[in-house]
Each structure stands twice: as structure tokens, then as C-alpha cells.
Amino acid sequence: MGLRGVLAAAVARGASDIHVRAGSPLLVRVDGALGPLLAEPLSDDGARALVMEALPTWGDGQAEQDFAVTVEGVGRFRANAYLSRGVPAMVLRYVRSDIPRLDDLGLPAVLRDFALLSDGLVLVCGPTGSGKSTTLAAMVDAINDARTCHVLTIEDPIEFLHQDRVASISQREVHTDTLDFLDALRAGLRQDPDVIVIGEVRDLATLRTALQAAETGHLVLASMHARSVQDAVSRIMDLYPSDEQRQARTALSEALRAVVCQRLVPSATGRGLQVVTEVAVATERLRGALLDPDKLQIINDIVTEGEFYGMHSFEQDAIRLVLAGRVTVSEAEKVVPNAADLHVALRRAGFRDVTL
């Protein structure tokens, strides 16, 4: 079976990811679970042929490469090719052609407010595969519905193709349209953007430029790898040398508008995935905590107690979803800091199917 047949079969199965590796069957991830698409293991030649069909420029000496591939009539995929025991392998992620709406993703309504801010930094955080790119795309789509402005996205690779409606959207792909995130971001400040979307903040130089853009009248939407709001703040501070920490805290407290952290867990219905979120809004109390390194530990309390401002913790959202029958207790336990605290909170909320 050629690449087209493999990808068409995977999409028909409802797969989000396709794994191609010699010595293993073709694997697909459906609703978060990995299983075989075909039973027979791939030979070295079979795996190599599929990789070369997807990425004809793959050459000797390359260890890994990010890329995107579009198969007409099937769809668009973002991918990473790599060597496994000396044989080319790859993982492809299916990028749906329809851009999801924030409401359809089950995300908090306050994210629409974040998307329509005029300036500042909004971070979307979570582990790999938690839907950060999809959330950013949905936020851009909300802007495209409501705001006459120039949106510049910097992505690696481009995952969702936006068509201009109300907004003008320029999409730049790293390694294709630009050398790297930092060069694109620096150049982007001279391209009259109102909104800048950064696919991932990976280093200090990119973070510095993002904060500068947020401080000078741009709305910056960016993703980061972080487990929680508190972890996001810690990771940002860890990027800075110790002698710049105080200045960095000031810059972050002035530029930050919100942090959204998310995880994906299997739905209680057994069909699809459910997003669980933690949301922080940059209130005066949170800004004060950002300025004081000794107050890092109270960020969780600020988030838990900030419902009036649209905040909530992972535990609070997990409780809501369990009570609504959308997530099981066992799945909720995987996203909260303390399972015992979750059980107690569920009992207090009137949920009785929890064994303490």
C-alpha cells in the first residue's frame, strides 16, 4: 500500500496520528489510543519507501526533519521523519481541513475574550499532543470573525490554512518561508501586525522578542510546553540568567494577559477526546505574585479563587466534567495534582461513586 492508501485508511479510521517504522505494523492513534492499521510489520524497504514518498528530499546524513505533506482528496498532515536503527521512519499528524470553533472544542468562553484583546501576551500551554495548536487556530478564527486587523502566524509547520474574512492573515512556515521563529518574529514587527501567533516559544531570544511585541501594542498568542500555570511561570523564569530575573518578572507582569493550560483525556462516552483546562487571568493579585519570587506557590490559590475573573484550576474543571458525565473519575485523576483532593471535592459536590 502506498502513502496515499495508508493516509486515506488512517483518516477513514478517525486517526489523529500515523506511525511508520520498520519492524512494526503501521500504527494509528484513535481517540488517544495507539493500535495497528495493518497487522503485518513493515520491512526496512517498505518503511523507507513510505518516508521517501512523503519526503523526497530526505537524504543521507539527516537525523530528523519536520515537514508537512498534502495529499489531494485525503488531507494535510504535519510530520517528523527520523532514523530508527538506521532506517527512515516517520510520524504524521492529520490536520483537519475545517478550522474548529472555540465552542465546538469545549473550551472556556473566556478564550474568546482573550482572542479579542488589543495587546499583551496570551500563553496556551500543555504537553505534546494536548491540542495547543488547535486552540491557537480556533482563537485566530475567532479574530477572523470579529476584528479588522493583520494577523501574522509563525508556525512549524503550518497546520490549519486560514482564509481571510474580516481579518488579513499572513502565515509563515519555519524552514519554508523563514529560517526560524526568532528571525520571523523580528521581521514580523516590521510587517505591521496587530496580532502575532507564535507556534512555540522555545528559547530566551524568542521569549524576549515576544514580550517586546506584547509591550508595544501587539496581541501575542503563543504556545509553550508547561504542565500548569505555575509551571509556565517557572519555565519562563528559568530561561533568564539569574541577574536578569528581576527585570524579567517586571516585563512578564506588565505584558501577560492570560495563561491557558490544557490536557486531552478520553471522553466518558468512549467517543473522542475531552479537553480539561486551567485558566489564569492577569489580575492585580496575579501580577503581584509574578513580581515576587517568594509568591510563586500562591499562584495555584489565585487561580482556584479567581472564578469571578474567569479563572479555574485543573481540579475545578475536572470536577465539572465528571459531574456532567463527560469524563470518568479515573481519567480526571490523571490531570489533577492530587487524586485524593479530587475525591474529597467530588464527594462535597454530591458525587457518590468515589471510593476514598
HURACOR-V992109 format. One record per pair of residues at least 12 apart in sequence whose C-alpha atoms are under 10 Angstrom apart, sorted by the first residue. I is the first residue (numbers start at 1). J is the second residue. Records with the same first field share a line. If there is no record, write none. Layout:
I->J + J
//
This chain:
1->46 + 50
2->46 + 49 + 50 + 53
3->49 + 50 + 51 + 52 + 53 + 54 + 71
4->50 + 53 + 54 + 70 + 71 + 72 + 73 + 74 + 75
5->74
6->18 + 20 + 26 + 37 + 38 + 50
7->28 + 71 + 74 + 75 + 76 + 77 + 92 + 94
8->71 + 73 + 74 + 75
9->28 + 37 + 38 + 74
10->26 + 27 + 28 + 29 + 30 + 37 + 74 + 94
11->28 + 30 + 74 + 75 + 94 + 96
12->74
13->28 + 29 + 30 + 37
14->28 + 29 + 30 + 31 + 94 + 272
15->27 + 28 + 29 + 30 + 31 + 32 + 33 + 34 + 35 + 37 + 93 + 94
16->28 + 29 + 30 + 31 + 32 + 33 + 34 + 77 + 92 + 93 + 94 + 95 + 96 + 129
17->29 + 30 + 32 + 34 + 77 + 78 + 79 + 91 + 92 + 93 + 94 + 95 + 129
18->30 + 34 + 35 + 36 + 37 + 77 + 79 + 90 + 91 + 92 + 93 + 94
19->34 + 35 + 36 + 37 + 79 + 89 + 90 + 91 + 92 + 93
20->41 + 42 + 46 + 47 + 48 + 50 + 51 + 81 + 88 + 89 + 90 + 91 + 92
21->41 + 42 + 43 + 44 + 46 + 47 + 48 + 50 + 51 + 82 + 83 + 84 + 85 + 87 + 88 + 89 + 90 + 91
22->41 + 42 + 43 + 44 + 45 + 46 + 47 + 48 + 84 + 85 + 86 + 87 + 88 + 89 + 90
23->40 + 41 + 42 + 43 + 44 + 46 + 47
24->36 + 38 + 39 + 40 + 41 + 42 + 43 + 44 + 47
25->37 + 38 + 39 + 40 + 41 + 42 + 43 + 47
26->38 + 39 + 40 + 41 + 42 + 47
27->39 + 41 + 91
28->91 + 92 + 93
29->93
30->271 + 272 + 273
31->264 + 265 + 266 + 267 + 270 + 271 + 272 + 273 + 274
32->129 + 264 + 265 + 266 + 267 + 272 + 273
33->266
43->87
44->86 + 87 + 88 + 89
45->87 + 88
46->88
47->87 + 88 + 89 + 90
48->83 + 87 + 88 + 89 + 90
49->88 + 89
50->88 + 89 + 90
51->80 + 81 + 82 + 87 + 88 + 89 + 90 + 91
52->81 + 88 + 89
53->69
54->67 + 68 + 69 + 70 + 71 + 79 + 81 + 90 + 92
55->67 + 68 + 69 + 79 + 80 + 81 + 90
58->81 + 82 + 88
59->88
61->83
62->81 + 82 + 83 + 88
63->81 + 82 + 83 + 84 + 86 + 88
64->80 + 81 + 82 + 83 + 84 + 88 + 89 + 90
65->79 + 80 + 81 + 82 + 83 + 90
66->78 + 79 + 80 + 81 + 82 + 90 + 91 + 92 + 156 + 157 + 174 + 175
67->79 + 80 + 81 + 92 + 156 + 157 + 158 + 173 + 174 + 175 + 176
68->80 + 92 + 93 + 95 + 156 + 157 + 158 + 159 + 173
69->92 + 93 + 94 + 157
70->94 + 95
74->94 + 96 + 97
75->94 + 95 + 96 + 97
76->92 + 93 + 94 + 95 + 96 + 97 + 158 + 159 + 160 + 161
77->91 + 92 + 93 + 94 + 95 + 96 + 97 + 157 + 158 + 159 + 160
78->91 + 92 + 93 + 94 + 95 + 156 + 157 + 158 + 159
79->91 + 92 + 93 + 94 + 157
80->92 + 93
93->129 + 159
94->159
95->134 + 158 + 159 + 160 + 161
96->134 + 159 + 160 + 161
97->159 + 160 + 161 + 162
98->160 + 161 + 162
99->134 + 135 + 137 + 138 + 139 + 140 + 141 + 159 + 160 + 161 + 162
100->134 + 135 + 137 + 138 + 139 + 141 + 142 + 160
101->134 + 135 + 137 + 138 + 139 + 140 + 141 + 142
102->134 + 135 + 136 + 137 + 138 + 139 + 140 + 141 + 142
103->138
104->138
105->131 + 134 + 135 + 138 + 273 + 274 + 275
106->274 + 275 + 276 + 277
107->135 + 138 + 260 + 262 + 274 + 275 + 276 + 277
108->260 + 275 + 276 + 277 + 278 + 279 + 310 + 311 + 312 + 317
109->310
110->279 + 281 + 309 + 310 + 311
111->135 + 136 + 138 + 139 + 142 + 258 + 259 + 260 + 279 + 310
112->138 + 139 + 140 + 141 + 142 + 143
113->139 + 142 + 143
114->139 + 143 + 219 + 221 + 257 + 258 + 259 + 260 + 281
115->136 + 138 + 139 + 140 + 141 + 142 + 143 + 144 + 146 + 147 + 195 + 219 + 220 + 221
116->139 + 140 + 142 + 143 + 144 + 146 + 147 + 195 + 219
117->143 + 195 + 218 + 219 + 220 + 257
118->147 + 194 + 195 + 214 + 217 + 218 + 219 + 220
119->194 + 195 + 196 + 213 + 214 + 215 + 216 + 217 + 218 + 219 + 220 + 221 + 255 + 256 + 257
120->195 + 210 + 211 + 212 + 213 + 214 + 215 + 216 + 217 + 218 + 219 + 220 + 221 + 252 + 254 + 255 + 256 + 257 + 258
121->196 + 210 + 211 + 212 + 213 + 214 + 215 + 218 + 219 + 220 + 221 + 222 + 252 + 254 + 255 + 256 + 257 + 258 + 259
122->197 + 214 + 219 + 220 + 221 + 222 + 223 + 255 + 256 + 257 + 258 + 259 + 260 + 280 + 281 + 282
123->136 + 198 + 200 + 201 + 220 + 221 + 222 + 223 + 224 + 225 + 226 + 229 + 232 + 256 + 257 + 258 + 259 + 260 + 261 + 280
124->136 + 199 + 200 + 221 + 222 + 223 + 224 + 225 + 226 + 229 + 232 + 258 + 259 + 260 + 261 + 262 + 279
125->200 + 222 + 223 + 224 + 225 + 226 + 227 + 228 + 229 + 231 + 232 + 259 + 260 + 261 + 262 + 263 + 277 + 278
126->223 + 224 + 225 + 226 + 227 + 228 + 229 + 232 + 260 + 261 + 262 + 263 + 264 + 277 + 278
127->224 + 225 + 226 + 227 + 228 + 261 + 262 + 263 + 264
128->224 + 225 + 226 + 263
129->263 + 264
130->225 + 261 + 262 + 263 + 264 + 265 + 275 + 276
131->262 + 263 + 264 + 275
132->199 + 200 + 222 + 223 + 224 + 225 + 260 + 261 + 262 + 263
133->155 + 158 + 159 + 160 + 198 + 199 + 200 + 222 + 223
134->159 + 160
135->223 + 260 + 262
136->153 + 160 + 197 + 198 + 199 + 221 + 222 + 223
137->153 + 159 + 160 + 161 + 162 + 197 + 199
138->160
139->197 + 221
140->152 + 153 + 162 + 167 + 169 + 195 + 196 + 197 + 221
141->162 + 163 + 164 + 165 + 166 + 167 + 169
142->166 + 167
143->165 + 166 + 167 + 168 + 169 + 195
144->162 + 163 + 164 + 165 + 166 + 167 + 168 + 169
145->164 + 165 + 166 + 167
146->165 + 166 + 167
147->165 + 166 + 167 + 168 + 194
148->165 + 166 + 167 + 168 + 194
149->166 + 167 + 168 + 169 + 192 + 193 + 194 + 195
150->164 + 166 + 167 + 168 + 169 + 170 + 191 + 192 + 193 + 194 + 195 + 196
151->164 + 167 + 168 + 169 + 170 + 171 + 192 + 193 + 194 + 195 + 196 + 197 + 219 + 220
152->168 + 169 + 170 + 171 + 172 + 184 + 185 + 188 + 189 + 191 + 192 + 193 + 194 + 195 + 196 + 197 + 198 + 220
153->169 + 170 + 171 + 172 + 173 + 184 + 185 + 188 + 193 + 195 + 196 + 197 + 198 + 199 + 220 + 221 + 222
154->170 + 171 + 172 + 173 + 174 + 177 + 178 + 180 + 181 + 182 + 184 + 185 + 188 + 196 + 197 + 198 + 199 + 200 + 222
155->171 + 172 + 173 + 174 + 175 + 177 + 178 + 180 + 181 + 184 + 197 + 198 + 199 + 200
156->172 + 173 + 174 + 175 + 176 + 180 + 181 + 198 + 199 + 200
157->172 + 173 + 174 + 175 + 176 + 199
158->171 + 172 + 173 + 174 + 176 + 199
159->173 + 199
167->194
168->193 + 194
169->193 + 195 + 196
170->191 + 193 + 196
171->197
172->184 + 188
173->199
174->199
180->206
181->198 + 199 + 200 + 201 + 202 + 203 + 205 + 206
182->198 + 201 + 202 + 203 + 204 + 205 + 206 + 207 + 208 + 209 + 210
183->206
184->198 + 206
185->197 + 198 + 206 + 209 + 210 + 213
186->206 + 209 + 210 + 213
188->213
189->209 + 210 + 212 + 213 + 216 + 218
192->218
193->213 + 217 + 218 + 219 + 220
194->213 + 217 + 218 + 219 + 220
195->213 + 214 + 217 + 218 + 219 + 220 + 221
196->210 + 213 + 214 + 218 + 219 + 220 + 221 + 222
197->210 + 219 + 220 + 221 + 222 + 223
198->210 + 220 + 221 + 222 + 223 + 224
199->221 + 222 + 223 + 224
200->221 + 222 + 223 + 224 + 225
201->222 + 223 + 224 + 225 + 236
202->223 + 224 + 225 + 236 + 239
203->236 + 239 + 240
204->236 + 237 + 238 + 239 + 240 + 241
205->239 + 240
207->222 + 236 + 239 + 240
208->239 + 240 + 248 + 251 + 252
210->222 + 255
211->248 + 251 + 252 + 254 + 255 + 256
212->251 + 252 + 255
213->255
214->251 + 252 + 254 + 255 + 256 + 257
215->251 + 252 + 254 + 255 + 256
216->255
217->255
219->255 + 257
220->255 + 256 + 257
221->258 + 259
222->259
223->259 + 260 + 261
224->236 + 261
225->261
226->261 + 262
227->261 + 262 + 263 + 278 + 335
228->259 + 260 + 261 + 262 + 263 + 277 + 278 + 279 + 280 + 300 + 313 + 314 + 335 + 336 + 337
229->258 + 259 + 260 + 261 + 262 + 278 + 279 + 280 + 299 + 300 + 303 + 313 + 314
230->259 + 280 + 290 + 296 + 297 + 298 + 299 + 300 + 303
231->261 + 296 + 299
232->259 + 260 + 261
233->249 + 252 + 259 + 290 + 296 + 299
234->290 + 293 + 296
236->248 + 249 + 252
237->249 + 252 + 290 + 293
245->291 + 293
246->290 + 291 + 292 + 293
247->291
248->290 + 291
249->287 + 288 + 289 + 290 + 291 + 292 + 293
250->287 + 288 + 290 + 291 + 292
251->290 + 291
252->287 + 290 + 291
253->282 + 283 + 284 + 286 + 287 + 288 + 289 + 290 + 291
254->282 + 287 + 290 + 291
255->282 + 287
256->281 + 282 + 283 + 286 + 287 + 290
257->280 + 281 + 282 + 283 + 287
258->279 + 280 + 281 + 282 + 283 + 311
259->278 + 279 + 280 + 281 + 282 + 311
260->277 + 278 + 279 + 280 + 281 + 311 + 312
261->275 + 276 + 277 + 278 + 279 + 280 + 313 + 314
262->275 + 276 + 277 + 278 + 279 + 314 + 335
263->275 + 276 + 277 + 278 + 314 + 334 + 335
264->276 + 277 + 331 + 335
265->327 + 328 + 331 + 332 + 334 + 335
266->326 + 327 + 328 + 331 + 332
267->321 + 325 + 326 + 327 + 328 + 331
268->321 + 322 + 324 + 325 + 326 + 327 + 328 + 329 + 330 + 331
269->325 + 326 + 327 + 328
270->326 + 327
273->326 + 327
274->321 + 326 + 327
275->317 + 318 + 321 + 326 + 327
276->313 + 314 + 315 + 316 + 317 + 318 + 319 + 320 + 321 + 327 + 332 + 335 + 336
277->311 + 312 + 313 + 314 + 315 + 316 + 317 + 318 + 335
278->300 + 303 + 304 + 311 + 312 + 313 + 314 + 315 + 316 + 317 + 318
279->303 + 304 + 306 + 307 + 309 + 310 + 311 + 312 + 313 + 314 + 317
280->299 + 300 + 302 + 303 + 304 + 306 + 307 + 309 + 310 + 311 + 312 + 313
281->302 + 303 + 306 + 307 + 309 + 310 + 311 + 312
282->303 + 309 + 311
283->302 + 306 + 309
285->298 + 299 + 302 + 306
286->298 + 299 + 300 + 301 + 302 + 303 + 306
287->299
289->302
300->312 + 313 + 314
301->313
303->316
304->316
313->336
314->332 + 335 + 336 + 337 + 342
315->332 + 333 + 335 + 336 + 337 + 338 + 339 + 341 + 342 + 345 + 346
316->336 + 342 + 345 + 346
317->332 + 336
318->331 + 332 + 333 + 334 + 335 + 336 + 342 + 346
319->332 + 336 + 342 + 343 + 345 + 346 + 349 + 351
320->346 + 349
322->346 + 351
323->346 + 349 + 350 + 351
329->342 + 343 + 346 + 353 + 354
330->354
339->356
340->355 + 356
341->356
342->354
343->355 + 356
344->356
//
